[in-house]
Every structure is written in C-alpha cells, then in structure tokens.
Amino acid sequence: MADNVDIIRGGYDAFARRDAADLFSRFSPDIEWVAPVGSPRGLGGVYKGHEEVGGFFAKVAAAYGDTMAVVVDECVAADDRVIVFGRFEAHSTSGDAVSLGFVHSWTLADGVAVRMVENFDTAHWAELLAA
C-alpha cells in the first residue's frame, strides 16, 4: 500500500501527464480544494467534490494552456498531512518563462486526499504573469 507522500507525489505526476483518471482516483469524492482569493485569472475560491475540482482544472487549462507546470521540490509528511513545497512554472503574456514558489497542504483519509489548501503570493504571481 502506498504511503501518503507516494499518493500525493503520484497526483502531481498524473497532473503533469494530464491523466485525469489517475489524478482523481487520489481524491475523495468530497474533496475540498482551496485556491487563494486573489489568484490570477479568476482561479481563487473553494471547490468541493470531483465535479467542482474538475471545473477548477478546466479553468486552469483555459487560463494557461500547456504552459503551466507544477514542480514538486519537497514533500514533508506527518500523520494524515502532506506539505508540498514547489514551484508554478508558466509563461507571461509576453511569452517569458516565469516561476513562483508555493506551499500545498494536503489532508488525507483512507488513502485519498480529502482537502488541499494552496498558499502562494497571488499578487506577485499576477505581476509575473502580466509582464
């Protein structure tokens, strides 16, 4: 059986491959996904369940196309929590490559993610994307 870090790292790998079936198999049907208010391109908010989180990912794809990458630098686990330190990578409106650090806080139960909270500097990310 996979440990919590393997479950979460596998989710990032599935996202990178654009494998929605694998990605969503790692999420509880009632997962709560919290994107910070002020997230660029209208992505902030609380999304609940597979349908709403799927809608969130559709908005991410529409906002970034194939230029968005989520890079995991480190995972730290404690009990039912996995904290991920990483970077968003995308292209600005002028086409320049941009990168910004994030912290994702995952809560798991029974081998699936039940909650994910994103933390990053939304104002700086918006500034980078607009350049």
Phi and psi in radians as a Rosetta constraint file:
Dihedral C 1 N 2 CA 2 C 2 CIRCULARHARMONIC -1.270 0.35
Dihedral N 2 CA 2 C 2 N 3 CIRCULARHARMONIC 2.542 0.35
Dihedral C 2 N 3 CA 3 C 3 CIRCULARHARMONIC -1.479 0.35
Dihedral N 3 CA 3 C 3 N 4 CIRCULARHARMONIC 3.006 0.35
Dihedral C 3 N 4 CA 4 C 4 CIRCULARHARMONIC -1.049 0.35
Dihedral N 4 CA 4 C 4 N 5 CIRCULARHARMONIC -0.665 0.35
Dihedral C 4 N 5 CA 5 C 5 CIRCULARHARMONIC -1.123 0.35
Dihedral N 5 CA 5 C 5 N 6 CIRCULARHARMONIC -0.751 0.35
Dihedral C 5 N 6 CA 6 C 6 CIRCULARHARMONIC -1.072 0.35
Dihedral N 6 CA 6 C 6 N 7 CIRCULARHARMONIC -0.705 0.35
Dihedral C 6 N 7 CA 7 C 7 CIRCULARHARMONIC -1.063 0.35
Dihedral N 7 CA 7 C 7 N 8 CIRCULARHARMONIC -0.839 0.35
Dihedral C 7 N 8 CA 8 C 8 CIRCULARHARMONIC -1.241 0.35
Dihedral N 8 CA 8 C 8 N 9 CIRCULARHARMONIC -0.790 0.35
Dihedral C 8 N 9 CA 9 C 9 CIRCULARHARMONIC -1.026 0.35
Dihedral N 9 CA 9 C 9 N 10 CIRCULARHARMONIC -0.698 0.35
Dihedral C 9 N 10 CA 10 C 10 CIRCULARHARMONIC -1.074 0.35
Dihedral N 10 CA 10 C 10 N 11 CIRCULARHARMONIC -0.580 0.35
Dihedral C 10 N 11 CA 11 C 11 CIRCULARHARMONIC -1.138 0.35
Dihedral N 11 CA 11 C 11 N 12 CIRCULARHARMONIC -0.737 0.35
Dihedral C 11 N 12 CA 12 C 12 CIRCULARHARMONIC -1.126 0.35
Dihedral N 12 CA 12 C 12 N 13 CIRCULARHARMONIC -0.677 0.35
Dihedral C 12 N 13 CA 13 C 13 CIRCULARHARMONIC -1.103 0.35
Dihedral N 13 CA 13 C 13 N 14 CIRCULARHARMONIC -0.734 0.35
Dihedral C 13 N 14 CA 14 C 14 CIRCULARHARMONIC -1.099 0.35
Dihedral N 14 CA 14 C 14 N 15 CIRCULARHARMONIC -0.726 0.35
Dihedral C 14 N 15 CA 15 C 15 CIRCULARHARMONIC -1.048 0.35
Dihedral N 15 CA 15 C 15 N 16 CIRCULARHARMONIC -0.776 0.35
Dihedral C 15 N 16 CA 16 C 16 CIRCULARHARMONIC -1.081 0.35
Dihedral N 16 CA 16 C 16 N 17 CIRCULARHARMONIC -0.604 0.35
Dihedral C 16 N 17 CA 17 C 17 CIRCULARHARMONIC -1.469 0.35
Dihedral N 17 CA 17 C 17 N 18 CIRCULARHARMONIC -0.117 0.35
Dihedral C 17 N 18 CA 18 C 18 CIRCULARHARMONIC 1.066 0.35
Dihedral N 18 CA 18 C 18 N 19 CIRCULARHARMONIC 0.680 0.35
Dihedral C 18 N 19 CA 19 C 19 CIRCULARHARMONIC -1.715 0.35
Dihedral N 19 CA 19 C 19 N 20 CIRCULARHARMONIC 1.503 0.35
Dihedral C 19 N 20 CA 20 C 20 CIRCULARHARMONIC -1.086 0.35
Dihedral N 20 CA 20 C 20 N 21 CIRCULARHARMONIC -0.662 0.35
Dihedral C 20 N 21 CA 21 C 21 CIRCULARHARMONIC -1.077 0.35
Dihedral N 21 CA 21 C 21 N 22 CIRCULARHARMONIC -0.823 0.35
Dihedral C 21 N 22 CA 22 C 22 CIRCULARHARMONIC -1.126 0.35
Dihedral N 22 CA 22 C 22 N 23 CIRCULARHARMONIC -0.802 0.35
Dihedral C 22 N 23 CA 23 C 23 CIRCULARHARMONIC -1.009 0.35
Dihedral N 23 CA 23 C 23 N 24 CIRCULARHARMONIC -0.900 0.35
Dihedral C 23 N 24 CA 24 C 24 CIRCULARHARMONIC -1.265 0.35
Dihedral N 24 CA 24 C 24 N 25 CIRCULARHARMONIC -0.330 0.35
Dihedral C 24 N 25 CA 25 C 25 CIRCULARHARMONIC -1.181 0.35
Dihedral N 25 CA 25 C 25 N 26 CIRCULARHARMONIC -0.301 0.35
Dihedral C 25 N 26 CA 26 C 26 CIRCULARHARMONIC -1.607 0.35
Dihedral N 26 CA 26 C 26 N 27 CIRCULARHARMONIC -0.052 0.35
Dihedral C 26 N 27 CA 27 C 27 CIRCULARHARMONIC -1.920 0.35
Dihedral N 27 CA 27 C 27 N 28 CIRCULARHARMONIC 2.413 0.35
Dihedral C 27 N 28 CA 28 C 28 CIRCULARHARMONIC -1.061 0.35
Dihedral N 28 CA 28 C 28 N 29 CIRCULARHARMONIC 2.584 0.35
Dihedral C 28 N 29 CA 29 C 29 CIRCULARHARMONIC -0.999 0.35
Dihedral N 29 CA 29 C 29 N 30 CIRCULARHARMONIC -0.459 0.35
Dihedral C 29 N 30 CA 30 C 30 CIRCULARHARMONIC -1.873 0.35
Dihedral N 30 CA 30 C 30 N 31 CIRCULARHARMONIC 0.535 0.35
Dihedral C 30 N 31 CA 31 C 31 CIRCULARHARMONIC -0.911 0.35
Dihedral N 31 CA 31 C 31 N 32 CIRCULARHARMONIC 2.519 0.35
Dihedral C 31 N 32 CA 32 C 32 CIRCULARHARMONIC -1.969 0.35
Dihedral N 32 CA 32 C 32 N 33 CIRCULARHARMONIC 2.177 0.35
Dihedral C 32 N 33 CA 33 C 33 CIRCULARHARMONIC -2.031 0.35
Dihedral N 33 CA 33 C 33 N 34 CIRCULARHARMONIC 2.113 0.35
Dihedral C 33 N 34 CA 34 C 34 CIRCULARHARMONIC -1.988 0.35
Dihedral N 34 CA 34 C 34 N 35 CIRCULARHARMONIC 1.933 0.35
Dihedral C 34 N 35 CA 35 C 35 CIRCULARHARMONIC -1.786 0.35
Dihedral N 35 CA 35 C 35 N 36 CIRCULARHARMONIC 2.369 0.35
Dihedral C 35 N 36 CA 36 C 36 CIRCULARHARMONIC -1.054 0.35
Dihedral N 36 CA 36 C 36 N 37 CIRCULARHARMONIC 2.453 0.35
Dihedral C 36 N 37 CA 37 C 37 CIRCULARHARMONIC -1.024 0.35
Dihedral N 37 CA 37 C 37 N 38 CIRCULARHARMONIC 2.419 0.35
Dihedral C 37 N 38 CA 38 C 38 CIRCULARHARMONIC 1.597 0.35
Dihedral N 38 CA 38 C 38 N 39 CIRCULARHARMONIC 0.040 0.35
Dihedral C 38 N 39 CA 39 C 39 CIRCULARHARMONIC -1.047 0.35
Dihedral N 39 CA 39 C 39 N 40 CIRCULARHARMONIC 2.365 0.35
Dihedral C 39 N 40 CA 40 C 40 CIRCULARHARMONIC -1.031 0.35
Dihedral N 40 CA 40 C 40 N 41 CIRCULARHARMONIC 2.708 0.35
Dihedral C 40 N 41 CA 41 C 41 CIRCULARHARMONIC 1.133 0.35
Dihedral N 41 CA 41 C 41 N 42 CIRCULARHARMONIC 0.473 0.35
Dihedral C 41 N 42 CA 42 C 42 CIRCULARHARMONIC 1.218 0.35
Dihedral N 42 CA 42 C 42 N 43 CIRCULARHARMONIC 0.489 0.35
Dihedral C 42 N 43 CA 43 C 43 CIRCULARHARMONIC -1.672 0.35
Dihedral N 43 CA 43 C 43 N 44 CIRCULARHARMONIC -0.117 0.35
Dihedral C 43 N 44 CA 44 C 44 CIRCULARHARMONIC -1.217 0.35
Dihedral N 44 CA 44 C 44 N 45 CIRCULARHARMONIC 2.620 0.35
Dihedral C 44 N 45 CA 45 C 45 CIRCULARHARMONIC 2.492 0.35
Dihedral N 45 CA 45 C 45 N 46 CIRCULARHARMONIC 3.131 0.35
Dihedral C 45 N 46 CA 46 C 46 CIRCULARHARMONIC -1.919 0.35
Dihedral N 46 CA 46 C 46 N 47 CIRCULARHARMONIC 2.206 0.35
Dihedral C 46 N 47 CA 47 C 47 CIRCULARHARMONIC -2.051 0.35
Dihedral N 47 CA 47 C 47 N 48 CIRCULARHARMONIC 2.287 0.35
Dihedral C 47 N 48 CA 48 C 48 CIRCULARHARMONIC -2.153 0.35
Dihedral N 48 CA 48 C 48 N 49 CIRCULARHARMONIC 2.264 0.35
Dihedral C 48 N 49 CA 49 C 49 CIRCULARHARMONIC 1.462 0.35
Dihedral N 49 CA 49 C 49 N 50 CIRCULARHARMONIC 2.893 0.35
Dihedral C 49 N 50 CA 50 C 50 CIRCULARHARMONIC -1.040 0.35
Dihedral N 50 CA 50 C 50 N 51 CIRCULARHARMONIC -0.701 0.35
Dihedral C 50 N 51 CA 51 C 51 CIRCULARHARMONIC -1.119 0.35
Dihedral N 51 CA 51 C 51 N 52 CIRCULARHARMONIC -0.847 0.35
Dihedral C 51 N 52 CA 52 C 52 CIRCULARHARMONIC -1.192 0.35
Dihedral N 52 CA 52 C 52 N 53 CIRCULARHARMONIC -0.699 0.35
Dihedral C 52 N 53 CA 53 C 53 CIRCULARHARMONIC -1.164 0.35
Dihedral N 53 CA 53 C 53 N 54 CIRCULARHARMONIC -0.652 0.35
Dihedral C 53 N 54 CA 54 C 54 CIRCULARHARMONIC -1.058 0.35
Dihedral N 54 CA 54 C 54 N 55 CIRCULARHARMONIC -0.685 0.35
Dihedral C 54 N 55 CA 55 C 55 CIRCULARHARMONIC -1.113 0.35
Dihedral N 55 CA 55 C 55 N 56 CIRCULARHARMONIC -0.669 0.35
Dihedral C 55 N 56 CA 56 C 56 CIRCULARHARMONIC -1.050 0.35
Dihedral N 56 CA 56 C 56 N 57 CIRCULARHARMONIC -0.822 0.35
Dihedral C 56 N 57 CA 57 C 57 CIRCULARHARMONIC -1.142 0.35
Dihedral N 57 CA 57 C 57 N 58 CIRCULARHARMONIC -0.580 0.35
Dihedral C 57 N 58 CA 58 C 58 CIRCULARHARMONIC -1.127 0.35
Dihedral N 58 CA 58 C 58 N 59 CIRCULARHARMONIC -0.687 0.35
Dihedral C 58 N 59 CA 59 C 59 CIRCULARHARMONIC -1.157 0.35
Dihedral N 59 CA 59 C 59 N 60 CIRCULARHARMONIC -0.668 0.35
Dihedral C 59 N 60 CA 60 C 60 CIRCULARHARMONIC -1.076 0.35
Dihedral N 60 CA 60 C 60 N 61 CIRCULARHARMONIC -0.807 0.35
Dihedral C 60 N 61 CA 61 C 61 CIRCULARHARMONIC -1.088 0.35
Dihedral N 61 CA 61 C 61 N 62 CIRCULARHARMONIC -0.720 0.35
Dihedral C 61 N 62 CA 62 C 62 CIRCULARHARMONIC -1.166 0.35
Dihedral N 62 CA 62 C 62 N 63 CIRCULARHARMONIC -0.638 0.35
Dihedral C 62 N 63 CA 63 C 63 CIRCULARHARMONIC -1.329 0.35
Dihedral N 63 CA 63 C 63 N 64 CIRCULARHARMONIC -0.575 0.35
Dihedral C 63 N 64 CA 64 C 64 CIRCULARHARMONIC -2.085 0.35
Dihedral N 64 CA 64 C 64 N 65 CIRCULARHARMONIC -0.260 0.35
Dihedral C 64 N 65 CA 65 C 65 CIRCULARHARMONIC 1.051 0.35
Dihedral N 65 CA 65 C 65 N 66 CIRCULARHARMONIC -2.467 0.35
Dihedral C 65 N 66 CA 66 C 66 CIRCULARHARMONIC -1.526 0.35
Dihedral N 66 CA 66 C 66 N 67 CIRCULARHARMONIC 0.095 0.35
Dihedral C 66 N 67 CA 67 C 67 CIRCULARHARMONIC -1.500 0.35
Dihedral N 67 CA 67 C 67 N 68 CIRCULARHARMONIC -0.181 0.35
Dihedral C 67 N 68 CA 68 C 68 CIRCULARHARMONIC -1.506 0.35
Dihedral N 68 CA 68 C 68 N 69 CIRCULARHARMONIC 2.238 0.35
Dihedral C 68 N 69 CA 69 C 69 CIRCULARHARMONIC -2.252 0.35
Dihedral N 69 CA 69 C 69 N 70 CIRCULARHARMONIC 2.542 0.35
Dihedral C 69 N 70 CA 70 C 70 CIRCULARHARMONIC -2.072 0.35
Dihedral N 70 CA 70 C 70 N 71 CIRCULARHARMONIC 1.970 0.35
Dihedral C 70 N 71 CA 71 C 71 CIRCULARHARMONIC -1.863 0.35
Dihedral N 71 CA 71 C 71 N 72 CIRCULARHARMONIC 2.185 0.35
Dihedral C 71 N 72 CA 72 C 72 CIRCULARHARMONIC -1.575 0.35
Dihedral N 72 CA 72 C 72 N 73 CIRCULARHARMONIC 2.196 0.35
Dihedral C 72 N 73 CA 73 C 73 CIRCULARHARMONIC -1.712 0.35
Dihedral N 73 CA 73 C 73 N 74 CIRCULARHARMONIC -0.682 0.35
Dihedral C 73 N 74 CA 74 C 74 CIRCULARHARMONIC -2.768 0.35
Dihedral N 74 CA 74 C 74 N 75 CIRCULARHARMONIC 2.535 0.35
Dihedral C 74 N 75 CA 75 C 75 CIRCULARHARMONIC -2.147 0.35
Dihedral N 75 CA 75 C 75 N 76 CIRCULARHARMONIC 2.385 0.35
Dihedral C 75 N 76 CA 76 C 76 CIRCULARHARMONIC -2.196 0.35
Dihedral N 76 CA 76 C 76 N 77 CIRCULARHARMONIC 2.222 0.35
Dihedral C 76 N 77 CA 77 C 77 CIRCULARHARMONIC -2.015 0.35
Dihedral N 77 CA 77 C 77 N 78 CIRCULARHARMONIC 2.527 0.35
Dihedral C 77 N 78 CA 78 C 78 CIRCULARHARMONIC -2.646 0.35
Dihedral N 78 CA 78 C 78 N 79 CIRCULARHARMONIC 2.002 0.35
Dihedral C 78 N 79 CA 79 C 79 CIRCULARHARMONIC 0.948 0.35
Dihedral N 79 CA 79 C 79 N 80 CIRCULARHARMONIC -2.066 0.35
Dihedral C 79 N 80 CA 80 C 80 CIRCULARHARMONIC -1.641 0.35
Dihedral N 80 CA 80 C 80 N 81 CIRCULARHARMONIC 0.231 0.35
Dihedral C 80 N 81 CA 81 C 81 CIRCULARHARMONIC -2.024 0.35
Dihedral N 81 CA 81 C 81 N 82 CIRCULARHARMONIC 2.489 0.35
Dihedral C 81 N 82 CA 82 C 82 CIRCULARHARMONIC -2.277 0.35
Dihedral N 82 CA 82 C 82 N 83 CIRCULARHARMONIC 2.161 0.35
Dihedral C 82 N 83 CA 83 C 83 CIRCULARHARMONIC -1.827 0.35
Dihedral N 83 CA 83 C 83 N 84 CIRCULARHARMONIC 2.241 0.35
Dihedral C 83 N 84 CA 84 C 84 CIRCULARHARMONIC -2.012 0.35
Dihedral N 84 CA 84 C 84 N 85 CIRCULARHARMONIC 2.225 0.35
Dihedral C 84 N 85 CA 85 C 85 CIRCULARHARMONIC -1.827 0.35
Dihedral N 85 CA 85 C 85 N 86 CIRCULARHARMONIC 2.255 0.35
Dihedral C 85 N 86 CA 86 C 86 CIRCULARHARMONIC -2.841 0.35
Dihedral N 86 CA 86 C 86 N 87 CIRCULARHARMONIC -2.849 0.35
Dihedral C 86 N 87 CA 87 C 87 CIRCULARHARMONIC -2.420 0.35
Dihedral N 87 CA 87 C 87 N 88 CIRCULARHARMONIC 2.438 0.35
Dihedral C 87 N 88 CA 88 C 88 CIRCULARHARMONIC -1.526 0.35
Dihedral N 88 CA 88 C 88 N 89 CIRCULARHARMONIC 2.409 0.35
Dihedral C 88 N 89 CA 89 C 89 CIRCULARHARMONIC -2.234 0.35
Dihedral N 89 CA 89 C 89 N 90 CIRCULARHARMONIC 2.330 0.35
Dihedral C 89 N 90 CA 90 C 90 CIRCULARHARMONIC -2.728 0.35
Dihedral N 90 CA 90 C 90 N 91 CIRCULARHARMONIC -2.955 0.35
Dihedral C 90 N 91 CA 91 C 91 CIRCULARHARMONIC -2.104 0.35
Dihedral N 91 CA 91 C 91 N 92 CIRCULARHARMONIC 2.452 0.35
Dihedral C 91 N 92 CA 92 C 92 CIRCULARHARMONIC -1.275 0.35
Dihedral N 92 CA 92 C 92 N 93 CIRCULARHARMONIC 3.037 0.35
Dihedral C 92 N 93 CA 93 C 93 CIRCULARHARMONIC -1.074 0.35
Dihedral N 93 CA 93 C 93 N 94 CIRCULARHARMONIC -0.452 0.35
Dihedral C 93 N 94 CA 94 C 94 CIRCULARHARMONIC -1.524 0.35
Dihedral N 94 CA 94 C 94 N 95 CIRCULARHARMONIC -0.042 0.35
Dihedral C 94 N 95 CA 95 C 95 CIRCULARHARMONIC 1.684 0.35
Dihedral N 95 CA 95 C 95 N 96 CIRCULARHARMONIC -0.012 0.35
Dihedral C 95 N 96 CA 96 C 96 CIRCULARHARMONIC -1.295 0.35
Dihedral N 96 CA 96 C 96 N 97 CIRCULARHARMONIC 2.500 0.35
Dihedral C 96 N 97 CA 97 C 97 CIRCULARHARMONIC -1.249 0.35
Dihedral N 97 CA 97 C 97 N 98 CIRCULARHARMONIC 2.305 0.35
Dihedral C 97 N 98 CA 98 C 98 CIRCULARHARMONIC -2.266 0.35
Dihedral N 98 CA 98 C 98 N 99 CIRCULARHARMONIC 2.717 0.35
Dihedral C 98 N 99 CA 99 C 99 CIRCULARHARMONIC -2.560 0.35
Dihedral N 99 CA 99 C 99 N 100 CIRCULARHARMONIC 2.502 0.35
Dihedral C 99 N 100 CA 100 C 100 CIRCULARHARMONIC -2.568 0.35
Dihedral N 100 CA 100 C 100 N 101 CIRCULARHARMONIC 2.391 0.35
Dihedral C 100 N 101 CA 101 C 101 CIRCULARHARMONIC -1.257 0.35
Dihedral N 101 CA 101 C 101 N 102 CIRCULARHARMONIC 2.644 0.35
Dihedral C 101 N 102 CA 102 C 102 CIRCULARHARMONIC -2.455 0.35
Dihedral N 102 CA 102 C 102 N 103 CIRCULARHARMONIC 2.881 0.35
Dihedral C 102 N 103 CA 103 C 103 CIRCULARHARMONIC -2.258 0.35
Dihedral N 103 CA 103 C 103 N 104 CIRCULARHARMONIC 2.185 0.35
Dihedral C 103 N 104 CA 104 C 104 CIRCULARHARMONIC -1.938 0.35
Dihedral N 104 CA 104 C 104 N 105 CIRCULARHARMONIC 2.287 0.35
Dihedral C 104 N 105 CA 105 C 105 CIRCULARHARMONIC -1.929 0.35
Dihedral N 105 CA 105 C 105 N 106 CIRCULARHARMONIC 2.006 0.35
Dihedral C 105 N 106 CA 106 C 106 CIRCULARHARMONIC -1.871 0.35
Dihedral N 106 CA 106 C 106 N 107 CIRCULARHARMONIC 2.432 0.35
Dihedral C 106 N 107 CA 107 C 107 CIRCULARHARMONIC -2.050 0.35
Dihedral N 107 CA 107 C 107 N 108 CIRCULARHARMONIC 2.311 0.35
Dihedral C 107 N 108 CA 108 C 108 CIRCULARHARMONIC -2.104 0.35
Dihedral N 108 CA 108 C 108 N 109 CIRCULARHARMONIC 2.669 0.35
Dihedral C 108 N 109 CA 109 C 109 CIRCULARHARMONIC -2.577 0.35
Dihedral N 109 CA 109 C 109 N 110 CIRCULARHARMONIC 2.322 0.35
Dihedral C 109 N 110 CA 110 C 110 CIRCULARHARMONIC 0.926 0.35
Dihedral N 110 CA 110 C 110 N 111 CIRCULARHARMONIC 0.672 0.35
Dihedral C 110 N 111 CA 111 C 111 CIRCULARHARMONIC 1.425 0.35
Dihedral N 111 CA 111 C 111 N 112 CIRCULARHARMONIC 0.168 0.35
Dihedral C 111 N 112 CA 112 C 112 CIRCULARHARMONIC -2.363 0.35
Dihedral N 112 CA 112 C 112 N 113 CIRCULARHARMONIC 2.721 0.35
Dihedral C 112 N 113 CA 113 C 113 CIRCULARHARMONIC -1.336 0.35
Dihedral N 113 CA 113 C 113 N 114 CIRCULARHARMONIC 2.275 0.35
Dihedral C 113 N 114 CA 114 C 114 CIRCULARHARMONIC -1.890 0.35
Dihedral N 114 CA 114 C 114 N 115 CIRCULARHARMONIC -0.298 0.35
Dihedral C 114 N 115 CA 115 C 115 CIRCULARHARMONIC -2.742 0.35
Dihedral N 115 CA 115 C 115 N 116 CIRCULARHARMONIC 2.477 0.35
Dihedral C 115 N 116 CA 116 C 116 CIRCULARHARMONIC -2.437 0.35
Dihedral N 116 CA 116 C 116 N 117 CIRCULARHARMONIC 2.257 0.35
Dihedral C 116 N 117 CA 117 C 117 CIRCULARHARMONIC -2.109 0.35
Dihedral N 117 CA 117 C 117 N 118 CIRCULARHARMONIC 2.137 0.35
Dihedral C 117 N 118 CA 118 C 118 CIRCULARHARMONIC -1.590 0.35
Dihedral N 118 CA 118 C 118 N 119 CIRCULARHARMONIC 2.443 0.35
Dihedral C 118 N 119 CA 119 C 119 CIRCULARHARMONIC -2.332 0.35
Dihedral N 119 CA 119 C 119 N 120 CIRCULARHARMONIC 2.127 0.35
Dihedral C 119 N 120 CA 120 C 120 CIRCULARHARMONIC -2.839 0.35
Dihedral N 120 CA 120 C 120 N 121 CIRCULARHARMONIC 2.896 0.35
Dihedral C 120 N 121 CA 121 C 121 CIRCULARHARMONIC -1.398 0.35
Dihedral N 121 CA 121 C 121 N 122 CIRCULARHARMONIC 1.648 0.35
Dihedral C 121 N 122 CA 122 C 122 CIRCULARHARMONIC -1.102 0.35
Dihedral N 122 CA 122 C 122 N 123 CIRCULARHARMONIC -0.671 0.35
Dihedral C 122 N 123 CA 123 C 123 CIRCULARHARMONIC -1.152 0.35
Dihedral N 123 CA 123 C 123 N 124 CIRCULARHARMONIC -0.741 0.35
Dihedral C 123 N 124 CA 124 C 124 CIRCULARHARMONIC -1.185 0.35
Dihedral N 124 CA 124 C 124 N 125 CIRCULARHARMONIC -0.687 0.35
Dihedral C 124 N 125 CA 125 C 125 CIRCULARHARMONIC -1.084 0.35
Dihedral N 125 CA 125 C 125 N 126 CIRCULARHARMONIC -0.774 0.35
Dihedral C 125 N 126 CA 126 C 126 CIRCULARHARMONIC -1.049 0.35
Dihedral N 126 CA 126 C 126 N 127 CIRCULARHARMONIC -0.716 0.35
Dihedral C 126 N 127 CA 127 C 127 CIRCULARHARMONIC -1.099 0.35
Dihedral N 127 CA 127 C 127 N 128 CIRCULARHARMONIC -0.783 0.35
Dihedral C 127 N 128 CA 128 C 128 CIRCULARHARMONIC -1.104 0.35
Dihedral N 128 CA 128 C 128 N 129 CIRCULARHARMONIC -0.753 0.35
Dihedral C 128 N 129 CA 129 C 129 CIRCULARHARMONIC -1.176 0.35
Dihedral N 129 CA 129 C 129 N 130 CIRCULARHARMONIC -0.544 0.35
Dihedral C 129 N 130 CA 130 C 130 CIRCULARHARMONIC -1.387 0.35
Dihedral N 130 CA 130 C 130 N 131 CIRCULARHARMONIC -0.249 0.35
